[in-house]
Amino acid sequence: MQIVVILLLVAFSPSLFGQTEGKLLPLMVVGGDTVPVCTLHEVVVVSKRTFASQAEQQRFNQLRRNVLIVYPYAVEAARLFRSINDELAQLEKKKDRRKFLRQKERELDAMYSYTLRNMTVTQGDLLVKLIARETGVSVYTLIEELKNPVSAFYWDKASSFFGYSLKQQYDPQEMRDIELIVRSLEAGY
């Protein structure tokens, strides 16, 4: 019987004497009581969306589908832009920079040209907006910096035939539906 009691005490001793491992938290005294203080992650509370009509709901659902398709490419484009800028900063000669950019352009063309050419016009417009959101600058400016102003002008005029501009900046207030969808994606919903 004594062996059973000793085994139980040994097995449950950490719970009897408190936690042996853990995290130290800052404390605050409120009205004579000591209260642990911790920082919580941001929580966004959104009410259930109501639509004025069935057509409006279908439009939103289509926008969500398109954003789900295009958003990973926008994130990848922003990552590539940052890495290319970092590598360009290390190259001293203009000739080396041009050579590096041509090589990168060929690699990216081989990886993404098929996918990008098969996007719809709406998805292309969304991609331009989301790249501007992720990088903080317009696609026109990106092309202007990485290639040249003539190429940026050419591609902007080509995009205008499809009804959008590469010069557009991303405004979360103006594009509330897109921002809502992207934030829900980032939060993992």
Secondary structure as GFF3:
##gff-version 3
##sequence-region A 1 189
A	DSSP	alpha_helix	2	16	.	.	.	ID=ss1
A	DSSP	beta_strand	27	30	.	.	.	ID=ss2
A	DSSP	beta_strand	33	36	.	.	.	ID=ss3
A	DSSP	alpha_helix	54	90	.	.	.	ID=ss4
A	DSSP	alpha_helix	94	117	.	.	.	ID=ss5
A	DSSP	alpha_helix	121	135	.	.	.	ID=ss6
A	DSSP	alpha_helix	139	146	.	.	.	ID=ss7
A	DSSP	alpha_helix	149	160	.	.	.	ID=ss8
A	DSSP	alpha_helix	176	187	.	.	.	ID=ss9
###
